[in-house]
Amino acid sequence: MVRAFCSSGNHEGVKCAVHAASGVLVGVCAVYNITASFYRSDRHLRVNAVVYSLAVVYELKQTLHHLSAAVRRCERQAELTPAA
């Protein structure tokens, strides 16, 4: 069941939603750490800001990957469906 879910082309909408939600969460964390680093000079806040910002980029990449896979699948299904 897990292998079928994780294979490419299956449940791309769900995978896209999970990565989008993760992107929002790490985006909030990045904003918090960036803002906090302006008010406090703790080194770990700057490190966290960089890590979370990179995580936002990664989640955006994964979200777009799964979104484009879902669009391609819909286009293939539309081509296979006979026109009425």
URFENJO-V231422 format. One record per residue. RES is the residue in one small letter. SS is DSSP state (a for helix, b for strand, c for the rest). OMEGA is omega in whole degrees, 0 to 359 (* if undefined). NEAR is the number of other ideal C-beta (glycine too) atoms within 8 Angstrom. Layout:
((RES/SS/OMEGA/NEAR) (RES/SS/OMEGA/NEAR))
This chain:
((m/c/180/4) (v/a/180/5) (r/a/179/6) (a/a/180/7) (f/a/185/8) (c/a/181/6) (s/c/184/7) (s/c/178/4) (g/c/180/6) (n/c/175/8) (h/c/182/6) (e/a/178/12) (g/a/179/8) (v/a/180/7) (k/a/178/9) (c/a/180/12) (a/a/179/8) (v/a/179/8) (h/a/177/12) (a/a/178/10) (a/a/177/8) (s/a/178/10) (g/a/177/12) (v/a/181/8) (l/a/180/8) (v/a/174/12) (g/a/177/10) (v/a/178/8) (c/a/179/11) (a/a/180/13) (v/a/178/8) (y/a/183/8) (n/a/177/13) (i/a/179/10) (t/a/181/8) (a/a/181/10) (s/a/175/12) (f/a/183/5) (y/a/179/5) (r/c/184/6) (s/c/178/4) (d/c/183/8) (r/a/184/6) (h/a/177/6) (l/a/178/11) (r/a/177/10) (v/a/178/8) (n/a/180/10) (a/a/179/12) (v/a/182/8) (v/a/180/8) (y/a/178/13) (s/a/176/10) (l/a/178/8) (a/a/176/12) (v/a/180/12) (v/a/180/8) (y/a/180/8) (e/a/176/13) (l/a/178/9) (k/a/181/8) (q/a/178/9) (t/a/180/12) (l/a/177/8) (h/a/181/8) (h/a/178/13) (l/a/180/10) (s/a/176/8) (a/a/178/11) (a/a/179/11) (v/a/179/8) (r/a/180/8) (r/a/178/10) (c/a/179/8) (e/a/178/8) (r/a/179/8) (q/a/178/8) (a/a/179/7) (e/a/182/6) (l/a/181/5) (t/c/179/6) (p/c/179/3) (a/c/181/3) (a/c/*/2))
